[in-house]
């Protein structure tokens, strides 16, 4: 021990109880400090990035809203021209002017004025906030004003005499002086004291005589209504002009100067430290593009974004000289960081206490744990040795394993016959909620297979339970490939070969249908083409795990459990969609499900007929009948959509009789399909196949010789723990696919590609 190198001595010291007591708390402290520092930096950066993105998005939205609102000037002025008739009845004019303003975001008022002194315009009643229309006529004794309301129709609300003369107003005189459409600088509305923007346009007769002056008022506060919603808690947003005029500042009260002096406001009027800091930094050069500023003010630090509010006023080439600024307190951005620091300190303290406790427990149990590990390894070796013998069979190599079950290549100890054993491990049955259902489904599948005698149904040899509670059954070991991968690897099949394979599937299903049994999961992956002695293209129907009788309900508790049973998957492509086996849902595979199963309606043998027609479609075209974005969409298409055309997708010869038979088997109404598999078999055998399109035994043997070399029964075993999704056993240069996720007891081989 004294001669051991320093590294070995250090390792033994750290592995000792004392080393654990010191090392574990130190590691927790170091990890806590590192996490806190990294988290603080990451949180601050994330908060700052998020703030900048939100502020940029806000500026873009306000720019869009303002541009959209001002673009209404053109259609509004055009509409005002159509009603600029001084002789139009006041009631009709009132309705049409009201309709122009309603649902126009940002539009405050519209008005018409004539050289005679008559004026018609809209206004907002400050008492009730309702839209009104007024008409004023200048006379010798003053201006007679009539106010109209729209409650229950157009009514005169009041009359009064004023000194108002529209011909003396700035917008009227400016329009007549310029003799063209003109936008006035921002101004304060007389009644609401809000900042507004006015466009005015004179209308002249062909003779050059002034006919009327049209006016549209925009409320800047309404134009920028988006900024009234703060981006962050405590943030403030202000819209201002290039000369420093504040156009809108919705988050703060209106200063008294706006009411008393009826003038435009500047940033000094608000007495806001952050606003003053902003204009102090900006000076007389507002931003020409989005920029971010760090501000120091009397009430703390701020992150400010300043962006021009783009857009051009209708009819005027000059862009708006408006800007949007949002002020976000630094404490708001750093709030998550401060909370993280407090939480990190609390979490680190708790973790340190837990680590010390764990270190004490770990040090105290260190020796006992080592002994327990040794005992567990010995027990595992003993269990593995016992598992090599299962009844009369010797387990040769595991072909695949899932969460609950395994499939093994096995040999009968006396007969030396190859077989496949499917079993459910005892640990999969420990949960009392699912154990009865798993056992019942396993028993039902074995019982169903045992009752079948067709050479096209996989043969069951034995069924039982070992002393340690392992359920198993023994089946024949197949040499071939399922129809799903047959088509994926080699393309669509000739029609004559499809007829031959479908007829064999019908022979298996006919026996089941005669016995009142329904398969309910017919699909290419459950139909297996294999070699038997000197025969080829022998089809076997697999997976009777969700079979039920016609008198059973559509879904029962047994069907909510999916046994993870393996199946050979020599594939390079994606797996087909899985079975939906949840309580109250559809049982089956979405791409091959009949409409009545999709509706969870009572079913009979014609549901299997529908699924077999879907298989025929796959074999002939290398595509499913319906394809959709997800399983629910595919199920809905099977239930509702019309059958697509088959012939355009078939690359080779397709007899009319086969095409019409497939279409009939895919009928939405079960009554329109063949009654059962035996009826379908008779129609398949009646199809006339010309000699030049026949699939002969010689052609079948040549195909198998080329594409399916003999299986090496002495292939090395698959290592324990290999994924069930894709298990490859190497045979010289040829990969041999053993097992996949659907629990078929088969083995297959194929040429390497």
N, C-alpha and C positions, 0 to 999 in steps of 0.2 A: 504493500500500500504506500509506503514511504517513497518507493522508487517510481511511483506512477507520475506521468507528466502533469504539469500544472493544469492543463485543460481538463484532464480526467478528474483531478481532485476538485476543480471548480464545479464540474458537472455533478459530482456526488454531493457536494455541499448544497447546491441549489435544489437537488432532489430530496434532501433530508427534510424532516419536519421543521427544523429551525429555519432552513433556507426558504421553505414555503411561507412561513409566518412573516418573513421579512420581504421576500420578493413580490408576493401577490399584492399587498397593500401599496408598495412602491409603484408597481405597474399600473394600478388603478389610479393613483395620484397623477402619474405622468400622462396617462391616457386622458384623464379629466381635464388637465391643463391644456393639452394639445387640442382636444375637441373644442374647448371653450374659445381658444384663440382663433382656431380655424372657423368655428361657427360665427364668431363675432365679425370676422372679416367677410365671410360669405354672406351673412345676413345684411351687413351694411351695403355691400356691393349690390346684392339682389334688390334691396329697398331703393337704392339710388337708381338702378337700371329700370325698375318698375315705374318709379316716379317719372323718369324722363320719357318713357314710352307713353304713359297715360297723359302727360302734359302735351306731348306731340300729337297724340290722337285727339285731344280736346281742341287744340289749335286748328287741326284739319277739319273737325266737325263744325266749329264756329265759322271758319272760312267758307265752308260749303253752305251753311245756313244763310249767312249774310248774302253771298252771291246769288243763291236761289231766291231770296226775298226781293233783292233789288232788281232781279231780272223780271219781276212782275210788273215793273213800270210800263214796259211796252204794251202788254195786253190790257192793262188797266187804262192807260191813256187812249188806246184804240176803242175800248168799250165806252169810255166817257164821251168820245166824239159822236157815238151813235145816239146818245141821249142829250146832246148839247143843243136842245131845241127849247127856246125860251117859252114857246107856246104850249109845250107838253103839260098835261094836267099834273098838278103838284103831287097828287096821290100816286099816280103811276111813276113819276120820276123818283119819288121817295122809295118805293119798293125796289126799283131797279138800282138805285144807288146803294141801298142797304145790301142787296145781293152781291154787289161788287166787292164789298169790304169783308163780308162773312167768310170765314175759313181761309183768309189770306194772311199767313203768318208775317208779322212785322208791319202790316199796313195799318196805320192809325186812322186816317180819314182820307176822303176824296171830296173835291168840290168843283163847282162850275160857276164862273162869273161872267156877266155880260157887260158890254159898254153902257147899258142903261142903268147899271147899278144893282141889278137883280143878282142874287147869289143863292145857290143851292149846295148844301154840303152835309156830310155826316159828322157826328160828334159823339163822345161817350159821356153819358150822364154821370157826373161825379158822385151823385147821391146813391144811385143803384148800380152803377157800372154797366148800364144797358146802352145799346146802340140807338141813337136817335138821328133824325134827319131834320134839318132846318131850312127854311126859305126866308130870305130877307129881301125887301124891296125898298130902295132909297126914294123918299118922297120929300115934299117941301117942308114938312113938319118933323122930319126925322126918318129913321129907318124902321119899317114895320117888319118884325120878325115873327114867324109862325113856326112852332115846334111840333113835329109829328112823332107819334108813337105807334108801335106795331102790335100791341096787345089786342088780340081778337080782330085783327085787320088794321088798316091805316086810319088813324084818328088824329085830330088836332088835339094836342095835349095842352098847349098854352100859346098865348100871343103876348107880345111885349114890344115896346118902342125903344130903340137904341140909337146910338150915333155911329154905328158901324157902317163903313163904306168900303166894299171890297176893292174899289179902284185905287184906294190909297194904300193898300197893303203892299209890303215889299215884294211878295211873289208876283203880284199883278204888274207892278211897275217894272220889275226886272224882265218879265216875259215880254211886255210890250216894247221895252227898250232894245232887247237883244233880237226880238222877232224870231226866236227859235227855242227849242227845248233847252232848258238850263237847270242844273242842279244847284241849289242854294247851299251855302256852308251850314254846318250843324248849328241849330238854334234851339232855344228853350220854348216848348209849348206853353201858351199863356195860361191854360186852365190846369194842366197836370204837372207843370214845372219839370217835365221830363225832357231829355234831349232828343231832338228829332232831326230828320233829314227830309227835305222837300224837293220834288221835281215839279216844274211848271212848264207849260207849253201853250203858246198862243195859237188860235185857229183863225185863218184868214179866208175870206171868200176869194173867188177867182178874180174879182175886181181889185183885190188888195185891201179890202175893208176888213177890219178886225171884227170877228164874229163872237168869239168867247175865249176865255182863258181857263185851261184845265190844270188841276193841281192834285198831286198825290203826296200825302204825308206818311213818312215811315218813322216808327218808334224804334230808336236804337236799342233800347232795353229789350223790346220784343225780338228784334233781329238777333240779339245775342242771348236769348233765353237759356241756351245751353249752359252758359257760364254761371247761371244761378245755382246749379247743382255742383257743390264743391267736389273736386277730384279726390281730395283727402280731407279727413276731419281737421278743421282748423285752418284750411287753406282759403285764400281769397283770390278772386280773379277780377281784373279791371281791364276795360277796353278804353283806349285813349287815342286821340289824334296826334299827328306828327308835331303840332304846335304846342302840345302839352295839355290840350283840353280833355277832360275826363268825360267820356261818352256814356259809360255804364259801369257802375260799381255796386252790384246787387247785394253783396253780403254786408254792407254797412248802411246805416240810416242816411237819408238825404240831408245834407247840411242846411242850416237855416238860411244861408245866403241864396240857395236856389229858390226859396219861397219869397223871401223879402225883396231881393233885388231882381229876380226873374232873369238871371243871366247864366251863361255857361260856367261850368265849374272847372277848377284846376286842382292839381293834386294838393296844393297847400290848404284848400278849403276843408279837407277831410281830417287833417291832423292825425294821420296814420304814420307811425315811424317807419314801417316797412315800405310804404308807398313813397315816402320821402327818400329813403335809401335807394330805392329803385331809380327814381328820376335823377338822383345825385350821380349814380353810376352811368346811366344812359346819357345824361347831358342833352345835347341838341342833335344827337345822331342815333335815332332809333334803329332797331335791328332790321336789316334787309332780308334776313332769313332766320330760321329758328336758332336760338342760342340760349345757353343756360348760364346763370350768374350766381355767385355766392355773395350774399348780402350780409352786412353787419349793421344792425339797427339797435335802437335803445332797448327794445324788448326781445333781443336775441338774434340768432343766426337764421337765415332763410335761404332756401334754394328757389331761385326765380327762373321761369322760362319766359322768353319774350319772342313773339312771332308776329310777322305782318299778317294782317287779315286781307288776303288777296281779293281778286274780283274787280270787275269794271262796272261802273254804273251804266245802265242801259242808254245807248245813244251817245255816250261820252267815252272817248278813247283813254282818258287819263285814269290810272288805277286809283283805288281808294288809298288815302294816306292814314289808314287806321292800323292799330296794333293791339295785340292781346298779351297780357302779362298775368301769370299766376304765381302767387307767393305761398310757398309751403314752409311752415316752421321746421327747423332742423330737428326739433324734439319729436315731431310726428314721424319723420323718417327713421330716427334712431330708436323709436319706441320698441320695435321688435328686438333690436340689439340689446337694449337695457333689460328687457324681459328675459332674453336668452341668457344674459350674464347671471341674473338672479337664479334662474332655473338651473343653470349649469352648476352654480355653487351648491345649491341644495341637492342636486342630483349627485354631484361629486362627493359631498359629505355622506349622503346615504349609501352611495356605492362603496365608499371607504369602510363604513361600518359593516356593510354586508361582506365586503372582501375579507375583513379581519375575521368575521365569524366563519366564513367559508374556509379561510386558511386554517383556522383552528380545527374545524371538522375534517378538512382534507388531511391535515397532518396526523390527526388522531386515527383516521381510517386508512392511511396510506398502505400500511402493511396488509391490513385485512382486504383492501381492494385488490392488491396484487395476488393474494391467495384466491380471491373470488374469480379473478380473470383466468387464473390457471385452471381452476375447477370448471369454469364455463367452457374453456377450450377443450378440456377432456370430455365433457358431456357432449359438446358439439361433434367431436370426432366419433364418439360412441353412437350418437344419433345418425350421423352420416353412414356409419357402417351398417346400422340396422336398416336404414332406408334403402340400401342396395338390394335388399330382398323384400319383395312385396307379393305375398301369397305364393303362387307357383311360378312367379316370374322373377327373373333377375334383371335389374335395371342396368342397362348398358351405358347410356349417356342421356343427359338431359337435353331435350330439344328446345325448350323454352320455359320461361317462368314469368308469372305476373304477380299482382298483389295478393291473390288468394289461391291460385292454382299453378300446377306445373304439368308439362307433358314430357314423357320419357320414351326413348326407344328401349324396348325390352325384348328378352328372349324367354320362352318357356323353358324351365330347367330340364324337363324330360324330353319335350318334343323338339327343342331347339328352333321353335318357330318365332320369326320376327313379329313384333306387335307394337302398338302404341298404347301407352297407359296415360290416361288423364286422371289427375287426382286433385283434391282440395285439401290443403294442409290444415292441421288442427288449429293452428293459431288464427286462421281466417274465420273460425267459428266461435271465437271467444266472445264476440259481441252478441248478447242475447237478443238484440233487436233484429239482427239480420241472419243469424245462424239458421233458424228454422226455414227461412225462405231460400237460403243457399242450398241447404240439404234437399229441400223439396224440389227445387229446380233441377239439381243434379240427378236426383232419383227419377224425376219425370223424363229427363232426356234419355237416361239409360233404359228406362222401362219402354219408352217409345221405340228406341232402336232395337230392343230385344224382340219387339212384336213385329218388326218388319222383315219380310222375306225376299223382297225384290233385290236382284243382283245389282240394281242401280242405287241402292241405299247402303251406306257404309255399314259393315257388319260388326256387331257387338259380340265379343267372346266371353266376357266375364264382368262381374260387378261385386263389390264388397266393401267392407270396412275393416281396417287393421286394428290391432290391439291398442294403438295409441290414438285412435279416432280419425285416421286418415280415410276419407271416402275416395274410391277409385273405381274406374271401369276400364276394361281392356278392349281395344278395337283393332281392326286390321290396319296395317301400315301401307299407305298408298304411295305410288310412285307416279308423279305427274305434276300438274299445275292447275290452279283454279282458273275459271274463265275470265275473271277480271284481269289477271296478269297475262293470261294467254293473249288477250286482245291488246293490252298495253305494250307487250313486248314484240308482238308479231303482226299487229294491225287487224283490220276487220277480216272476218272469215267469209269464205264462199257460202252462198245460200244453201247449197246441197249439204255442206258440213254442218251448218246451223240447224237444218231440218233434222239431221241425224242426231245431233246432241240434244235438241229440244225433245225429240221423241223419247230418248232414254230418260230425260228428266220427268216426262209425263208418266213413264212406267213406274217410277218410284212414287210420284205423287198420286197416281191412280190407286195404288195400294193404300196409301194414307187416306185418301178421300173416301174410298170404299169403307174404311173403318171409321169414318166420321172424324178424322184428324185433319187439322189445318197446320201447314208449316209456318206461315205468317212472316217469314223472313227470306223469301226466295230472292236471290241476287247473284251476280256473277261470282262473288267471293265464296258463296256457299254451294257452287256447282263445280265439281272437280273432274277434269279430264285426266285419265291415267292409263297405265298399261297393266294388264292382268294376264300373266303367262305370255302367250304369243298374240294376245289380242291388244289392239290399240284403240284409242279414242273411246275408251269405256268411261261413261260418265257416272259419277257418284254424287248423290245429294247429301249434304252435310248439315250440321248444326240444327238439330231438332230441339234446341234448348227452350224455345218459346212456343212450342207446339201446344195446341189445345183442341178440345172437341168443339163441334159446332154448337153444342148446347151451353158451352161456357160463356161467361160475360167477356166483353172485349178486353178489359184490363183487370187483372187480379193482383193481389199482393205479391205473388211469386215473381211477377214480371218486372218488378221495380229493381231487381238485383241483376246485374250483368256479370256473369262469371268471367274472369280474365283468362280465357282459355286460348292457347296459341294456335296459329295457323301458318302454313308455309307462305312466305311473302318474298319470292324472288323478284324484287321490283326495284327500279331506279326512279320511279315517279311517285307522286303523292298518293296517299291512301284515300280510298273513297270515304264519304261521310259515314259516321257511325250510327248506331241504332239509338233511337230515342226511347229510353226505358225508364221513365219517371212516372210516378203515380199520377193518374188522371191525364196522361199525355198519350200520344200516338205510339203504338208498338210497331216496330218495323224499321226499315231504312228509307229515308226521305226520297231518294231517287227511284225507288221501286215500290212505292206504297199505293194502294188502291184508294179511290175516292172515298169508299165507305169506311176504310180504316182511318183516313184523314179526319173524317167526321166522328170517329169513335162510335160508329153505328154497328149493329149486328152484322156479322160476316159469315160467309160460307166458302165453299171450294173455289168460287169464282174470284175471290180475292187473290188466291195463289195463281190463278190463270192470268190475272192482270199483271202481277209481278213477273211471271214468266214471259209475257209479251214484252215487258220492259227489258228483260234480259236479251230477248231476240233482237230488239232495237240496238242494244249495245254491241252484240256480236256482229251485226251487219254493218254498223256505221262507226263504231269506236266512239260513240257519244251517247249520253243518256237522253231520254225522251224530252225532259225538261231540265233546264239549268237556270239557276237563280243566284242572287247574291248571298243567300243563306238558306239553312234547312227549312225554316218556316216558309220562305217564299216558294221553295220547290214543292213543299206539301200543298200549299195553296194552289199552285199551278196544276198539280195532279187533280185537285178537287174541282177546279173551275175552268181552266183554260182548254180551248179546243186542241185536238191532236194535230201536231205539225205534220207537214208532208214528209213521208219516209223516203221515197224513191230518189229525190235529189241528193241524198246523203249516202246512198249505197254505191260503192265504186264499181261493182261488177254486176253480173246477171242477177235479176230478182224476179221470180215468177209472180204473175198477177195473183195467183191463188194464195201464196204466202203473204204478199203485201196486204190483201184484203182480210186474211185471217188475223194478222197482227193488229190491224186497225180495229177489227171487231172485238178482239180480246181487250183492247184498250178503251172500250166504251165506258162512259161515265156510269151508265145504269147497268148493274150486274145482270139484269134480265137479258141484255143484248149480247152477252158473252156466251161462249160454250159452257155447258152446265158443269163440267168438272174436267179433270185431267184425262180421263178415259175418252171423253168426247173430243177433246182437243187432239189426243193421240190419233184417233181415227181420221180426223181431217188432215193432220200432218202426213200420215201414210198415204192419203189419197192424192197428194200433190204430185203431178207428173213432172219428172226431171229428165230432160233430154240427155242423151248419152254424152254429148260434148260438155255438159255442165255437171256431170255426176261426180260425187266424191267416193271413189272406190277404195277398197281395202288396200290395194297396192299404193295408192296415193297417200293414204293415212300412214302406212308403214314407212314410206319414204320420208314423210314429214317428221315422224318420230325419230327415225334414224339420224336425220340431219340436225334437228333442234333439241332432242332430249337424249343425250348419251346415257349409258347404263349407270345406275347408282352404285357407288362403292359402299357396301355394307360394313366395311371395316374402317370407315372414316373415323378420325379421332373424335372423342367426345367434346361437346361444347363446354367451355369453362363456366363454372357456376357464377351466377350474377349477370350473365350476358343479357342484354335487353331483348325483350320478346318482340319488339317492333321489327328487328332485322337481325337474324342469326345466320351467319355464313360459316359453313364447315368446308375447309380446303381439301379438295381431292386433286392432287397434282396441280395442274394449271386451271382446273375447272372448279368454280365455286358451286357448292351444293347448298341450296336454301333449305333451311330446316323448319323454322317456325315463325309465325307472325302473331298479330294480336287477337285473332278471332277464335282460337281454340279448336282448330281442326287437327285431328290426329293423322297427319300425313307427312310425307317427306318427299322432296322433289329435287331435281337437278336441272341445270341449264348451262349452255355454253357461255363462256366469258365473253363480254363484249368489249 
